[in-house]
Amino acid sequence: MNRAQLEGFMVPRVGVTVDIHPHDLPIALIGAAGSALALWADAPAEIAVPVALLIVLDIRVRRRHRRT
């Protein structure tokens, strides 16, 4: 693939680390219960599910700088 074909894709960058870990159990249960309640109340799944994932998962993006 050349650069034009990769334009729309997400590509990794040097020095960027993305860590995804589940939160502790009480927070995970709160996120799951919140998403179930939102879906039960007829909230769109396109909104309820990503919000629940943000509550349940601990997502950290770190950037390392190169020292010159």
PyMOL Python script that loads the backbone (N, CA, C, O; Angstrom):
from pymol import cmd

cmd.read_pdbstr("""\
ATOM      1  N   MET A   1       0.831  -1.184   0.000  1.00  0.00           N
ATOM      2  CA  MET A   1       0.000   0.000   0.000  1.00  0.00           C
ATOM      3  C   MET A   1       0.877   1.249   0.000  1.00  0.00           C
ATOM      4  O   MET A   1       1.900   1.319   0.681  1.00  0.00           O
ATOM      5  N   ASN A   2       0.455   2.198  -0.762  1.00  0.00           N
ATOM      6  CA  ASN A   2       1.190   3.456  -0.742  1.00  0.00           C
ATOM      7  C   ASN A   2       0.508   4.448   0.194  1.00  0.00           C
ATOM      8  O   ASN A   2      -0.521   4.141   0.796  1.00  0.00           O
ATOM      9  N   ARG A   3       1.083   5.626   0.308  1.00  0.00           N
ATOM     10  CA  ARG A   3       0.588   6.629   1.263  1.00  0.00           C
ATOM     11  C   ARG A   3      -0.852   7.039   0.972  1.00  0.00           C
ATOM     12  O   ARG A   3      -1.619   7.264   1.908  1.00  0.00           O
ATOM     13  N   ALA A   4      -1.235   7.143  -0.286  1.00  0.00           N
ATOM     14  CA  ALA A   4      -2.598   7.541  -0.647  1.00  0.00           C
ATOM     15  C   ALA A   4      -3.612   6.487  -0.212  1.00  0.00           C
ATOM     16  O   ALA A   4      -4.726   6.827   0.187  1.00  0.00           O
ATOM     17  N   GLN A   5      -3.237   5.219  -0.286  1.00  0.00           N
ATOM     18  CA  GLN A   5      -4.146   4.156   0.132  1.00  0.00           C
ATOM     19  C   GLN A   5      -4.269   4.103   1.646  1.00  0.00           C
ATOM     20  O   GLN A   5      -5.311   3.689   2.154  1.00  0.00           O
ATOM     21  N   LEU A   6      -3.244   4.506   2.383  1.00  0.00           N
ATOM     22  CA  LEU A   6      -3.277   4.486   3.838  1.00  0.00           C
ATOM     23  C   LEU A   6      -3.927   5.736   4.429  1.00  0.00           C
ATOM     24  O   LEU A   6      -4.068   5.838   5.648  1.00  0.00           O
ATOM     25  N   GLU A   7      -4.320   6.678   3.592  1.00  0.00           N
ATOM     26  CA  GLU A   7      -4.837   7.955   4.072  1.00  0.00           C
ATOM     27  C   GLU A   7      -6.014   7.786   5.022  1.00  0.00           C
ATOM     28  O   GLU A   7      -6.074   8.478   6.039  1.00  0.00           O
ATOM     29  N   GLY A   8      -6.955   6.887   4.726  1.00  0.00           N
ATOM     30  CA  GLY A   8      -8.143   6.732   5.550  1.00  0.00           C
ATOM     31  C   GLY A   8      -7.989   5.742   6.686  1.00  0.00           C
ATOM     32  O   GLY A   8      -8.917   5.586   7.479  1.00  0.00           O
ATOM     33  N   PHE A   9      -6.861   5.069   6.799  1.00  0.00           N
ATOM     34  CA  PHE A   9      -6.674   4.047   7.820  1.00  0.00           C
ATOM     35  C   PHE A   9      -5.977   4.615   9.050  1.00  0.00           C
ATOM     36  O   PHE A   9      -5.269   5.619   8.975  1.00  0.00           O
ATOM     37  N   MET A  10      -6.191   3.958  10.175  1.00  0.00           N
ATOM     38  CA  MET A  10      -5.473   4.324  11.387  1.00  0.00           C
ATOM     39  C   MET A  10      -4.164   3.542  11.386  1.00  0.00           C
ATOM     40  O   MET A  10      -4.171   2.311  11.368  1.00  0.00           O
ATOM     41  N   VAL A  11      -3.060   4.247  11.405  1.00  0.00           N
ATOM     42  CA  VAL A  11      -1.751   3.600  11.383  1.00  0.00           C
ATOM     43  C   VAL A  11      -1.011   3.923  12.672  1.00  0.00           C
ATOM     44  O   VAL A  11      -1.165   5.019  13.210  1.00  0.00           O
ATOM     45  N   PRO A  12      -0.209   2.987  13.179  1.00  0.00           N
ATOM     46  CA  PRO A  12       0.527   3.255  14.417  1.00  0.00           C
ATOM     47  C   PRO A  12       1.628   4.276  14.181  1.00  0.00           C
ATOM     48  O   PRO A  12       2.191   4.364  13.089  1.00  0.00           O
ATOM     49  N   ARG A  13       1.920   5.033  15.202  1.00  0.00           N
ATOM     50  CA  ARG A  13       3.007   6.008  15.138  1.00  0.00           C
ATOM     51  C   ARG A  13       4.087   5.608  16.139  1.00  0.00           C
ATOM     52  O   ARG A  13       3.806   5.015  17.181  1.00  0.00           O
ATOM     53  N   VAL A  14       5.284   5.935  15.809  1.00  0.00           N
ATOM     54  CA  VAL A  14       6.410   5.647  16.692  1.00  0.00           C
ATOM     55  C   VAL A  14       6.305   6.557  17.908  1.00  0.00           C
ATOM     56  O   VAL A  14       6.132   7.768  17.775  1.00  0.00           O
ATOM     57  N   GLY A  15       6.409   5.963  19.093  1.00  0.00           N
ATOM     58  CA  GLY A  15       6.383   6.748  20.314  1.00  0.00           C
ATOM     59  C   GLY A  15       5.014   6.919  20.929  1.00  0.00           C
ATOM     60  O   GLY A  15       4.898   7.583  21.958  1.00  0.00           O
ATOM     61  N   VAL A  16       3.971   6.351  20.348  1.00  0.00           N
ATOM     62  CA  VAL A  16       2.622   6.444  20.908  1.00  0.00           C
ATOM     63  C   VAL A  16       2.217   5.062  21.398  1.00  0.00           C
ATOM     64  O   VAL A  16       2.282   4.087  20.650  1.00  0.00           O
ATOM     65  N   THR A  17       1.800   4.983  22.652  1.00  0.00           N
ATOM     66  CA  THR A  17       1.357   3.723  23.245  1.00  0.00           C
ATOM     67  C   THR A  17      -0.071   3.880  23.731  1.00  0.00           C
ATOM     68  O   THR A  17      -0.391   4.841  24.431  1.00  0.00           O
ATOM     69  N   VAL A  18      -0.929   2.942  23.362  1.00  0.00           N
ATOM     70  CA  VAL A  18      -2.317   2.950  23.813  1.00  0.00           C
ATOM     71  C   VAL A  18      -2.518   1.717  24.685  1.00  0.00           C
ATOM     72  O   VAL A  18      -2.374   0.587  24.218  1.00  0.00           O
ATOM     73  N   ASP A  19      -2.852   1.940  25.953  1.00  0.00           N
ATOM     74  CA  ASP A  19      -3.099   0.855  26.901  1.00  0.00           C
ATOM     75  C   ASP A  19      -4.597   0.785  27.168  1.00  0.00           C
ATOM     76  O   ASP A  19      -5.227   1.796  27.481  1.00  0.00           O
ATOM     77  N   ILE A  20      -5.164  -0.413  27.041  1.00  0.00           N
ATOM     78  CA  ILE A  20      -6.584  -0.622  27.311  1.00  0.00           C
ATOM     79  C   ILE A  20      -6.693  -1.743  28.338  1.00  0.00           C
ATOM     80  O   ILE A  20      -6.309  -2.882  28.072  1.00  0.00           O
ATOM     81  N   HIS A  21      -7.220  -1.409  29.512  1.00  0.00           N
ATOM     82  CA  HIS A  21      -7.388  -2.365  30.599  1.00  0.00           C
ATOM     83  C   HIS A  21      -8.787  -2.204  31.168  1.00  0.00           C
ATOM     84  O   HIS A  21      -9.313  -1.092  31.200  1.00  0.00           O
ATOM     85  N   PRO A  22      -9.400  -3.292  31.617  1.00  0.00           N
ATOM     86  CA  PRO A  22     -10.687  -3.142  32.300  1.00  0.00           C
ATOM     87  C   PRO A  22     -10.489  -2.518  33.683  1.00  0.00           C
ATOM     88  O   PRO A  22      -9.488  -2.768  34.355  1.00  0.00           O
ATOM     89  N   HIS A  23     -11.455  -1.708  34.090  1.00  0.00           N
ATOM     90  CA  HIS A  23     -11.429  -1.138  35.441  1.00  0.00           C
ATOM     91  C   HIS A  23     -11.709  -2.244  36.455  1.00  0.00           C
ATOM     92  O   HIS A  23     -12.018  -3.376  36.082  1.00  0.00           O
ATOM     93  N   ASP A  24     -11.600  -1.910  37.720  1.00  0.00           N
ATOM     94  CA  ASP A  24     -11.939  -2.859  38.771  1.00  0.00           C
ATOM     95  C   ASP A  24     -13.418  -3.238  38.663  1.00  0.00           C
ATOM     96  O   ASP A  24     -14.193  -2.554  37.995  1.00  0.00           O
ATOM     97  N   LEU A  25     -13.791  -4.308  39.311  1.00  0.00           N
ATOM     98  CA  LEU A  25     -15.130  -4.871  39.167  1.00  0.00           C
ATOM     99  C   LEU A  25     -16.264  -3.901  39.490  1.00  0.00           C
ATOM    100  O   LEU A  25     -17.221  -3.856  38.718  1.00  0.00           O
ATOM    101  N   PRO A  26     -16.230  -3.128  40.565  1.00  0.00           N
ATOM    102  CA  PRO A  26     -17.379  -2.244  40.826  1.00  0.00           C
ATOM    103  C   PRO A  26     -17.623  -1.238  39.702  1.00  0.00           C
ATOM    104  O   PRO A  26     -18.774  -0.979  39.351  1.00  0.00           O
ATOM    105  N   ILE A  27     -16.570  -0.675  39.141  1.00  0.00           N
ATOM    106  CA  ILE A  27     -16.729   0.291  38.059  1.00  0.00           C
ATOM    107  C   ILE A  27     -17.257  -0.405  36.809  1.00  0.00           C
ATOM    108  O   ILE A  27     -18.094   0.150  36.097  1.00  0.00           O
ATOM    109  N   ALA A  28     -16.773  -1.620  36.536  1.00  0.00           N
ATOM    110  CA  ALA A  28     -17.249  -2.367  35.371  1.00  0.00           C
ATOM    111  C   ALA A  28     -18.730  -2.689  35.508  1.00  0.00           C
ATOM    112  O   ALA A  28     -19.474  -2.606  34.531  1.00  0.00           O
ATOM    113  N   LEU A  29     -19.159  -3.053  36.696  1.00  0.00           N
ATOM    114  CA  LEU A  29     -20.579  -3.334  36.904  1.00  0.00           C
ATOM    115  C   LEU A  29     -21.427  -2.083  36.741  1.00  0.00           C
ATOM    116  O   LEU A  29     -22.534  -2.153  36.206  1.00  0.00           O
ATOM    117  N   ILE A  30     -20.926  -0.945  37.193  1.00  0.00           N
ATOM    118  CA  ILE A  30     -21.657   0.310  37.021  1.00  0.00           C
ATOM    119  C   ILE A  30     -21.804   0.640  35.536  1.00  0.00           C
ATOM    120  O   ILE A  30     -22.876   1.061  35.102  1.00  0.00           O
ATOM    121  N   GLY A  31     -20.744   0.454  34.756  1.00  0.00           N
ATOM    122  CA  GLY A  31     -20.810   0.712  33.319  1.00  0.00           C
ATOM    123  C   GLY A  31     -21.763  -0.226  32.609  1.00  0.00           C
ATOM    124  O   GLY A  31     -22.531   0.199  31.746  1.00  0.00           O
ATOM    125  N   ALA A  32     -21.720  -1.509  32.970  1.00  0.00           N
ATOM    126  CA  ALA A  32     -22.632  -2.478  32.349  1.00  0.00           C
ATOM    127  C   ALA A  32     -24.082  -2.186  32.731  1.00  0.00           C
ATOM    128  O   ALA A  32     -24.978  -2.265  31.890  1.00  0.00           O
ATOM    129  N   ALA A  33     -24.307  -1.852  33.989  1.00  0.00           N
ATOM    130  CA  ALA A  33     -25.669  -1.531  34.424  1.00  0.00           C
ATOM    131  C   ALA A  33     -26.163  -0.247  33.767  1.00  0.00           C
ATOM    132  O   ALA A  33     -27.332  -0.149  33.393  1.00  0.00           O
ATOM    133  N   GLY A  34     -25.278   0.738  33.625  1.00  0.00           N
ATOM    134  CA  GLY A  34     -25.669   1.984  32.970  1.00  0.00           C
ATOM    135  C   GLY A  34     -26.034   1.780  31.516  1.00  0.00           C
ATOM    136  O   GLY A  34     -26.991   2.377  31.024  1.00  0.00           O
ATOM    137  N   SER A  35     -25.279   0.942  30.821  1.00  0.00           N
ATOM    138  CA  SER A  35     -25.612   0.687  29.415  1.00  0.00           C
ATOM    139  C   SER A  35     -26.895  -0.115  29.291  1.00  0.00           C
ATOM    140  O   SER A  35     -27.686   0.128  28.380  1.00  0.00           O
ATOM    141  N   ALA A  36     -27.118  -1.071  30.193  1.00  0.00           N
ATOM    142  CA  ALA A  36     -28.368  -1.837  30.158  1.00  0.00           C
ATOM    143  C   ALA A  36     -29.562  -0.931  30.439  1.00  0.00           C
ATOM    144  O   ALA A  36     -30.607  -1.059  29.801  1.00  0.00           O
ATOM    145  N   LEU A  37     -29.406  -0.012  31.398  1.00  0.00           N
ATOM    146  CA  LEU A  37     -30.483   0.919  31.699  1.00  0.00           C
ATOM    147  C   LEU A  37     -30.750   1.846  30.519  1.00  0.00           C
ATOM    148  O   LEU A  37     -31.906   2.127  30.201  1.00  0.00           O
ATOM    149  N   ALA A  38     -29.692   2.322  29.869  1.00  0.00           N
ATOM    150  CA  ALA A  38     -29.872   3.204  28.712  1.00  0.00           C
ATOM    151  C   ALA A  38     -30.568   2.477  27.572  1.00  0.00           C
ATOM    152  O   ALA A  38     -31.448   3.046  26.926  1.00  0.00           O
ATOM    153  N   LEU A  39     -30.190   1.236  27.315  1.00  0.00           N
ATOM    154  CA  LEU A  39     -30.856   0.474  26.252  1.00  0.00           C
ATOM    155  C   LEU A  39     -32.299   0.152  26.624  1.00  0.00           C
ATOM    156  O   LEU A  39     -33.170   0.131  25.755  1.00  0.00           O
ATOM    157  N   TRP A  40     -32.560  -0.099  27.903  1.00  0.00           N
ATOM    158  CA  TRP A  40     -33.922  -0.380  28.365  1.00  0.00           C
ATOM    159  C   TRP A  40     -34.800   0.863  28.220  1.00  0.00           C
ATOM    160  O   TRP A  40     -36.001   0.748  27.974  1.00  0.00           O
ATOM    161  N   ALA A  41     -34.213   2.040  28.370  1.00  0.00           N
ATOM    162  CA  ALA A  41     -34.949   3.301  28.259  1.00  0.00           C
ATOM    163  C   ALA A  41     -35.015   3.775  26.807  1.00  0.00           C
ATOM    164  O   ALA A  41     -35.352   4.932  26.556  1.00  0.00           O
ATOM    165  N   ASP A  42     -34.707   2.923  25.868  1.00  0.00           N
ATOM    166  CA  ASP A  42     -34.782   3.194  24.423  1.00  0.00           C
ATOM    167  C   ASP A  42     -33.790   4.250  23.947  1.00  0.00           C
ATOM    168  O   ASP A  42     -34.077   4.991  23.006  1.00  0.00           O
ATOM    169  N   ALA A  43     -32.644   4.323  24.582  1.00  0.00           N
ATOM    170  CA  ALA A  43     -31.576   5.180  24.065  1.00  0.00           C
ATOM    171  C   ALA A  43     -30.947   4.461  22.879  1.00  0.00           C
ATOM    172  O   ALA A  43     -30.883   3.231  22.865  1.00  0.00           O
ATOM    173  N   PRO A  44     -30.485   5.206  21.895  1.00  0.00           N
ATOM    174  CA  PRO A  44     -29.856   4.543  20.738  1.00  0.00           C
ATOM    175  C   PRO A  44     -28.609   3.762  21.160  1.00  0.00           C
ATOM    176  O   PRO A  44     -27.800   4.243  21.953  1.00  0.00           O
ATOM    177  N   ALA A  45     -28.469   2.569  20.626  1.00  0.00           N
ATOM    178  CA  ALA A  45     -27.315   1.724  20.960  1.00  0.00           C
ATOM    179  C   ALA A  45     -26.012   2.366  20.513  1.00  0.00           C
ATOM    180  O   ALA A  45     -24.969   2.117  21.117  1.00  0.00           O
ATOM    181  N   GLU A  46     -26.047   3.199  19.454  1.00  0.00           N
ATOM    182  CA  GLU A  46     -24.834   3.864  18.972  1.00  0.00           C
ATOM    183  C   GLU A  46     -24.271   4.825  20.006  1.00  0.00           C
ATOM    184  O   GLU A  46     -23.094   5.179  19.948  1.00  0.00           O
ATOM    185  N   ILE A  47     -25.099   5.248  20.950  1.00  0.00           N
ATOM    186  CA  ILE A  47     -24.646   6.151  22.006  1.00  0.00           C
ATOM    187  C   ILE A  47     -24.376   5.374  23.294  1.00  0.00           C
ATOM    188  O   ILE A  47     -23.361   5.601  23.953  1.00  0.00           O
ATOM    189  N   ALA A  48     -25.264   4.474  23.650  1.00  0.00           N
ATOM    190  CA  ALA A  48     -25.175   3.780  24.933  1.00  0.00           C
ATOM    191  C   ALA A  48     -23.960   2.853  25.019  1.00  0.00           C
ATOM    192  O   ALA A  48     -23.290   2.814  26.051  1.00  0.00           O
ATOM    193  N   VAL A  49     -23.674   2.126  23.975  1.00  0.00           N
ATOM    194  CA  VAL A  49     -22.584   1.143  24.027  1.00  0.00           C
ATOM    195  C   VAL A  49     -21.203   1.810  24.105  1.00  0.00           C
ATOM    196  O   VAL A  49     -20.401   1.411  24.949  1.00  0.00           O
ATOM    197  N   PRO A  50     -20.886   2.810  23.263  1.00  0.00           N
ATOM    198  CA  PRO A  50     -19.563   3.440  23.426  1.00  0.00           C
ATOM    199  C   PRO A  50     -19.373   4.136  24.774  1.00  0.00           C
ATOM    200  O   PRO A  50     -18.272   4.123  25.325  1.00  0.00           O
ATOM    201  N   VAL A  51     -20.426   4.740  25.304  1.00  0.00           N
ATOM    202  CA  VAL A  51     -20.312   5.377  26.615  1.00  0.00           C
ATOM    203  C   VAL A  51     -20.044   4.322  27.689  1.00  0.00           C
ATOM    204  O   VAL A  51     -19.225   4.538  28.583  1.00  0.00           O
ATOM    205  N   ALA A  52     -20.728   3.191  27.601  1.00  0.00           N
ATOM    206  CA  ALA A  52     -20.496   2.111  28.559  1.00  0.00           C
ATOM    207  C   ALA A  52     -19.065   1.583  28.458  1.00  0.00           C
ATOM    208  O   ALA A  52     -18.443   1.282  29.476  1.00  0.00           O
ATOM    209  N   LEU A  53     -18.543   1.468  27.241  1.00  0.00           N
ATOM    210  CA  LEU A  53     -17.162   1.001  27.082  1.00  0.00           C
ATOM    211  C   LEU A  53     -16.169   1.991  27.675  1.00  0.00           C
ATOM    212  O   LEU A  53     -15.157   1.586  28.246  1.00  0.00           O
ATOM    213  N   LEU A  54     -16.449   3.290  27.546  1.00  0.00           N
ATOM    214  CA  LEU A  54     -15.565   4.281  28.143  1.00  0.00           C
ATOM    215  C   LEU A  54     -15.594   4.212  29.665  1.00  0.00           C
ATOM    216  O   LEU A  54     -14.598   4.523  30.317  1.00  0.00           O
ATOM    217  N   ILE A  55     -16.727   3.808  30.237  1.00  0.00           N
ATOM    218  CA  ILE A  55     -16.818   3.666  31.690  1.00  0.00           C
ATOM    219  C   ILE A  55     -16.125   2.384  32.142  1.00  0.00           C
ATOM    220  O   ILE A  55     -15.411   2.382  33.145  1.00  0.00           O
ATOM    221  N   VAL A  56     -16.332   1.300  31.409  1.00  0.00           N
ATOM    222  CA  VAL A  56     -15.816  -0.014  31.817  1.00  0.00           C
ATOM    223  C   VAL A  56     -14.307  -0.125  31.584  1.00  0.00           C
ATOM    224  O   VAL A  56     -13.609  -0.749  32.384  1.00  0.00           O
ATOM    225  N   LEU A  57     -13.793   0.466  30.507  1.00  0.00           N
ATOM    226  CA  LEU A  57     -12.387   0.299  30.155  1.00  0.00           C
ATOM    227  C   LEU A  57     -11.562   1.511  30.574  1.00  0.00           C
ATOM    228  O   LEU A  57     -12.022   2.651  30.518  1.00  0.00           O
ATOM    229  N   ASP A  58     -10.351   1.237  30.989  1.00  0.00           N
ATOM    230  CA  ASP A  58      -9.386   2.274  31.305  1.00  0.00           C
ATOM    231  C   ASP A  58      -8.492   2.429  30.079  1.00  0.00           C
ATOM    232  O   ASP A  58      -7.677   1.552  29.791  1.00  0.00           O
ATOM    233  N   ILE A  59      -8.640   3.537  29.357  1.00  0.00           N
ATOM    234  CA  ILE A  59      -7.893   3.761  28.122  1.00  0.00           C
ATOM    235  C   ILE A  59      -6.906   4.896  28.362  1.00  0.00           C
ATOM    236  O   ILE A  59      -7.286   6.007  28.733  1.00  0.00           O
ATOM    237  N   ARG A  60      -5.634   4.593  28.143  1.00  0.00           N
ATOM    238  CA  ARG A  60      -4.580   5.595  28.331  1.00  0.00           C
ATOM    239  C   ARG A  60      -3.749   5.685  27.054  1.00  0.00           C
ATOM    240  O   ARG A  60      -3.316   4.676  26.498  1.00  0.00           O
ATOM    241  N   VAL A  61      -3.543   6.901  26.617  1.00  0.00           N
ATOM    242  CA  VAL A  61      -2.698   7.152  25.453  1.00  0.00           C
ATOM    243  C   VAL A  61      -1.470   7.904  25.950  1.00  0.00           C
ATOM    244  O   VAL A  61      -1.574   8.980  26.539  1.00  0.00           O
ATOM    245  N   ARG A  62      -0.311   7.316  25.702  1.00  0.00           N
ATOM    246  CA  ARG A  62       0.938   7.924  26.157  1.00  0.00           C
ATOM    247  C   ARG A  62       1.826   8.229  24.953  1.00  0.00           C
ATOM    248  O   ARG A  62       1.858   7.478  23.978  1.00  0.00           O
ATOM    249  N   ARG A  63       2.527   9.319  25.041  1.00  0.00           N
ATOM    250  CA  ARG A  63       3.456   9.710  23.996  1.00  0.00           C
ATOM    251  C   ARG A  63       4.847   9.825  24.566  1.00  0.00           C
ATOM    252  O   ARG A  63       5.064  10.477  25.588  1.00  0.00           O
ATOM    253  N   ARG A  64       5.784   9.189  23.900  1.00  0.00           N
ATOM    254  CA  ARG A  64       7.185   9.298  24.313  1.00  0.00           C
ATOM    255  C   ARG A  64       7.893  10.257  23.381  1.00  0.00           C
ATOM    256  O   ARG A  64       7.742  10.189  22.161  1.00  0.00           O
ATOM    257  N   HIS A  65       8.654  11.136  23.958  1.00  0.00           N
ATOM    258  CA  HIS A  65       9.446  12.078  23.152  1.00  0.00           C
ATOM    259  C   HIS A  65      10.852  11.553  23.028  1.00  0.00           C
ATOM    260  O   HIS A  65      11.444  11.067  23.991  1.00  0.00           O
ATOM    261  N   ARG A  66      11.368  11.659  21.845  1.00  0.00           N
ATOM    262  CA  ARG A  66      12.757  11.258  21.645  1.00  0.00           C
ATOM    263  C   ARG A  66      13.677  12.373  22.098  1.00  0.00           C
ATOM    264  O   ARG A  66      13.463  13.544  21.786  1.00  0.00           O
ATOM    265  N   ARG A  67      14.686  11.997  22.824  1.00  0.00           N
ATOM    266  CA  ARG A  67      15.674  12.985  23.256  1.00  0.00           C
ATOM    267  C   ARG A  67      16.794  13.055  22.236  1.00  0.00           C
ATOM    268  O   ARG A  67      17.361  12.044  21.820  1.00  0.00           O
ATOM    269  N   THR A  68      17.086  14.266  21.855  1.00  0.00           N
ATOM    270  CA  THR A  68      18.155  14.419  20.847  1.00  0.00           C
ATOM    271  C   THR A  68      19.383  15.038  21.438  1.00  0.00           C
ATOM    272  O   THR A  68      20.373  15.239  20.735  1.00  0.00           O
TER     273      THR A  68
END
""", "prot")
cmd.dss("prot")
cmd.show_as("cartoon", "prot")
cmd.util.cbc("prot")
cmd.orient("prot")
